[in-house]
């Protein structure tokens, strides 16, 4: 397997007793030094995939590598930092004691633990709360100290499951900045979150899982290359849609059948604004005021909705975990 990938998974499947297929042959690659977003609806298999990577559960089938070691290799976990979604920390420990405890579990030397503890408390904005017991922490503070514990062993791969859950906007901004710092240090980050706007701001690439399979994977530019467009907005008048429709025909736009009109907004299936000029010229000749000309690219939320929607029925696809394999349990 190529050493260019921190994670290189091939054909990962998991069938639970009773024939419930949580993973149905997942292929996923994460480049070293990138922030990678994992997203999908509930029941898509994201948590199962992460648990397979962390060796919490055994896969039915799996090939590939994690940090150049075969999937399931326990020794490679020393180079991985992990924050689960539903973590439970001992309430009677202070923040510093908690970090020291998890660092000792990872085999970090005691002298090094002390230095790392202070650095990470500073990084996550918890330096003034290091001597406060965890039971006195808010949800956002627990998330911050959780991220710190995931970094105590100076990992090469950091897996964060819903790290911004319960965190206020300022905290989410701080976490984004932390992730940028990790990336600048050459760390690889696997980020699982339902906050799609957060993922869109920070991730280099994303993978969308649906029904136990990877539906789409790549950069936002790669995933939206066939859906980019130019939008034209005009003054909102009772005749706005008519003006827009006539301007397309009079401007002799090549892909007129692919043009969409919604109220006072037109979407042209082009990325070069110069190709929209004939339409704009026609609008101006008709005395119509053009108020905006903007490039359009689907958001990560748009891609997510497309991936989880059945194109035939228009309804959300059923969770992959509900798919039963009549061949029996494995």
C-alpha positions in Angstrom: 0.0 0.0 0.0 1.1 3.5 -0.7 2.8 5.4 2.1 1.2 8.6 0.8 -2.0 7.7 2.7 -2.5 7.8 6.5 -5.6 5.7 6.0 -6.1 3.4 3.0 -9.1 1.1 3.5 -10.4 -1.4 1.0 -13.5 -3.6 1.1 -14.3 -3.0 4.8 -17.5 -4.9 5.7 -19.3 -5.7 8.9 -22.3 -8.0 9.3 -23.7 -8.3 12.8 -25.5 -11.3 14.2 -28.9 -11.6 12.6 -27.5 -10.6 9.2 -27.6 -6.8 9.8 -25.0 -5.3 7.4 -23.6 -2.1 8.8 -20.7 -1.9 6.3 -20.9 -3.3 2.8 -17.5 -2.8 1.4 -16.1 0.6 2.3 -13.2 2.0 0.3 -11.7 5.2 1.7 -8.3 7.0 1.4 -7.1 9.8 3.6 -3.9 11.6 2.6 -1.2 12.3 5.1 -1.4 15.8 6.6 -5.0 16.6 5.5 -8.2 17.3 7.4 -10.7 14.7 6.2 -14.5 14.9 6.9 -16.6 11.8 7.4 -20.3 12.4 7.1 -23.5 10.6 6.5 -27.0 10.2 8.0 -27.7 8.2 11.2 -27.2 4.5 10.4 -24.9 5.1 7.5 -22.1 3.1 9.2 -19.8 5.9 10.2 -19.4 4.9 13.8 -19.0 1.3 12.9 -16.2 2.2 10.5 -14.4 4.3 13.1 -14.7 1.4 15.6 -13.2 -1.0 13.1 -10.3 1.5 12.6 -9.8 1.7 16.4 -10.0 -2.1 16.8 -13.0 -1.7 19.1 -14.9 -4.2 16.9 -13.6 -6.7 14.4 -14.6 -6.4 10.7 -16.1 -9.2 8.7 -13.7 -8.3 5.9 -11.1 -5.6 5.7 -8.0 -4.8 3.7 -5.7 -1.9 3.7 -3.5 0.1 6.1 -3.7 2.7 8.9 -0.4 4.5 9.3 1.3 1.9 7.1 0.2 -0.9 9.3 -2.5 -3.5 8.4 -6.0 -2.7 9.6 -6.4 -4.1 13.1 -2.8 -3.8 14.1 -2.8 -2.8 17.7 0.7 -1.3 17.8 -0.2 1.4 15.3 -2.8 2.7 17.8 0.1 4.3 19.8 0.2 6.8 16.9 -3.5 7.5 17.0 -5.4 10.0 19.1 -9.1 9.4 19.5 -12.1 11.4 20.9 -15.3 9.3 20.8 -18.7 11.0 20.5 -20.2 9.9 23.8 -17.1 10.0 26.0 -17.3 9.7 29.8 -14.4 11.0 31.8 -13.9 10.4 35.6 -15.6 13.3 37.3 -13.3 13.2 40.3 -10.2 14.0 38.3 -9.0 17.6 37.5 -8.2 18.5 33.9 -4.5 18.1 34.5 -4.9 14.7 36.2 -7.2 13.5 33.4 -4.6 14.4 30.8 -1.8 12.8 32.8 -3.9 9.6 33.3 -4.6 9.1 29.5 -1.0 10.0 28.7 0.2 7.2 31.0 -2.2 4.8 29.3 -0.5 5.7 26.0 3.0 5.1 27.5 4.1 8.7 27.4 7.1 9.2 29.8 6.2 11.1 33.0 8.5 14.1 32.4 7.2 14.5 28.9 3.6 14.3 30.2 4.0 17.4 32.4 5.3 19.5 29.5 2.6 18.2 27.1 -0.1 18.8 29.6 0.7 22.5 29.9 1.0 22.9 26.2 -2.3 21.3 25.4 -4.2 23.1 28.2 -3.0 26.3 26.6 -3.9 25.1 23.1 -7.5 24.2 24.0 -8.1 27.3 26.1 -8.3 25.4 29.4 -5.2 26.6 31.2 -7.2 28.4 33.9 -9.3 25.3 34.5 -6.6 22.7 34.7 -7.0 22.3 38.5 -10.8 22.2 38.4 -12.5 18.8 38.6 -14.2 17.5 35.5 -17.5 17.4 37.3 -17.5 21.2 37.3 -17.0 21.4 33.5 -19.6 22.5 31.0 -20.2 20.4 27.9 -18.0 22.7 25.8 -15.2 22.4 28.4 -15.5 18.6 28.4 -15.1 18.7 24.6 -12.0 20.9 24.8 -10.3 18.7 27.5 -11.3 15.7 25.4 -9.5 17.0 22.4 -6.5 17.7 24.6 -6.4 14.0 25.8 -6.6 12.9 22.2 -3.4 14.8 21.5 -1.4 13.8 24.6 0.5 11.0 22.8 1.5 13.4 20.0 -0.4 11.3 17.4 0.2 11.1 13.7 -3.6 10.5 13.1 -6.3 12.3 15.2 -9.8 10.9 15.0 -12.4 13.3 16.4 -16.1 12.2 16.6 -18.4 15.2 16.9 -15.8 17.5 18.6 -17.9 20.6 18.4 -21.0 19.0 19.9 -22.3 21.3 22.6 -19.7 24.0 21.9 -20.7 27.6 21.5 -19.8 29.6 18.3 -16.6 31.0 19.8 -15.5 27.5 20.9 -16.2 26.1 17.4 -14.0 28.8 16.0 -11.3 28.0 18.4 -11.5 24.3 17.5 -11.2 25.1 13.8 -8.1 27.1 14.6 -6.7 24.1 16.6 -7.3 21.8 13.6 -5.4 24.3 11.4 -2.5 24.1 13.9 -2.5 20.3 13.8 -2.5 20.4 10.0 0.4 22.8 10.0 2.4 20.3 12.1 1.8 17.6 9.6 -0.9 15.8 11.5 -3.7 13.9 9.8 -7.2 14.6 11.1 -10.3 12.5 10.6 -13.3 14.6 11.6 -16.8 13.2 12.0 -19.5 15.9 12.5 -23.1 16.6 11.7 -22.3 20.4 11.4 -21.8 20.5 7.7 -20.9 24.2 7.6 -18.1 23.4 10.0 -16.8 20.6 7.8 -17.0 22.8 4.8 -14.8 25.5 6.4 -12.0 23.3 7.6 -11.9 20.0 5.5 -9.6 19.4 2.6 -11.6 16.4 1.4 -14.8 14.7 2.5 -16.4 11.3 2.3 -20.2 10.9 2.3 -21.4 7.5 3.6 -24.9 6.1 2.7 -26.2 2.7 3.6 -22.9 1.2 4.6 -21.0 2.4 1.5 -19.0 5.5 0.4 -21.3 7.4 -1.9 -19.0 10.2 -2.8 -15.4 11.2 -1.9 -13.2 14.1 -2.9 -12.6 17.8 -2.5 -15.6 20.2 -2.7 -14.4 21.3 -6.1 -14.2 17.7 -7.4 -17.6 16.8 -6.0 -19.3 19.9 -7.5 -17.4 20.3 -10.8 -20.6 19.3 -12.8 -22.9 21.5 -10.8 -21.2 24.9 -10.8 -23.0 27.8 -12.4 -23.5 31.5 -12.7 -26.5 33.2 -11.2 -28.1 36.4 -12.5 -30.4 38.4 -10.2 -32.7 41.2 -11.5 -35.1 43.6 -9.8 -38.0 41.6 -8.3 -41.0 42.6 -10.4 -44.2 40.8 -11.4 -42.7 40.3 -14.9 -39.2 39.2 -13.7 -39.5 35.5 -14.7 -40.8 36.5 -18.1 -37.9 38.9 -18.7 -35.4 36.3 -17.7 -37.0 33.6 -20.0 -37.0 36.0 -23.0 -33.4 37.1 -22.3 -32.2 33.5 -22.6 -33.9 33.0 -26.0 -33.0 36.5 -27.3 -29.4 36.0 -26.1 -29.2 32.7 -28.0 -27.8 30.9 -25.0 -26.4 27.5 -26.2 -27.7 25.5 -23.2 -31.1 27.1 -22.9 -32.7 23.9 -21.9 -30.4 23.6 -18.9 -31.2 27.1 -17.6 -33.3 27.3 -14.4 -35.4 30.3 -13.4 -36.8 30.9 -10.0 -38.6 34.2 -9.4 -36.1 37.0 -10.2 -33.0 34.7 -10.3 -31.6 32.8 -13.2 -29.0 30.0 -13.0 -26.8 29.4 -16.1 -24.9 26.1 -16.4 -21.5 27.9 -17.0 -18.5 28.8 -14.9 -17.2 31.6 -17.1 -19.0 34.8 -16.5 -18.2 36.0 -20.0 -20.6 33.4 -21.4 -23.4 35.1 -19.4 -22.8 38.5 -21.1 -25.3 38.0 -24.0 -28.1 37.3 -21.6 -27.2 40.4 -19.5 -27.0 42.5 -22.6 -30.5 41.4 -23.6 -31.8 42.2 -20.2 -30.3 45.6 -20.2 -31.7 46.3 -23.7 -35.1 45.5 -22.3 -34.6 48.1 -19.6 -34.2 45.5 -16.8 -31.9 46.3 -13.9 -29.4 43.5 -13.1 -28.7 43.6 -9.4 -26.2 40.7 -9.0 -24.0 38.3 -11.0 -22.6 35.6 -8.8 -20.7 32.3 -9.2 -22.7 29.3 -7.7 -21.4 26.1 -6.2 -23.5 23.6 -4.2 -22.7 23.6 -0.5 -21.7 20.5 1.4 -25.2 20.4 2.7 -26.5 20.3 -0.9 -24.2 17.4 -1.7 -25.3 15.6 1.5 -29.0 15.9 0.7 -28.3 14.7 -2.9 -26.4 11.7 -1.6 -29.1 10.6 0.9 -32.1 11.2 -1.3 -33.6 8.5 -3.6 -33.7 10.1 -7.1 -36.8 8.2 -8.0 -39.0 8.8 -5.0 -37.4 12.0 -3.7 -37.4 10.5 -0.2 -34.5 9.9 2.1 -32.8 6.5 1.8 -33.2 4.1 4.6 -30.3 3.6 7.0 -27.7 1.0 5.8 -27.8 -0.7 9.2 -31.4 -1.8 8.5 -30.3 -3.9 5.5 -30.5 -7.5 6.4 -28.3 -10.2 4.7 -30.4 -13.3 4.3 -27.2 -15.3 4.0 -27.0 -15.3 7.8 -24.8 -13.8 10.5 -21.1 -13.4 10.3 
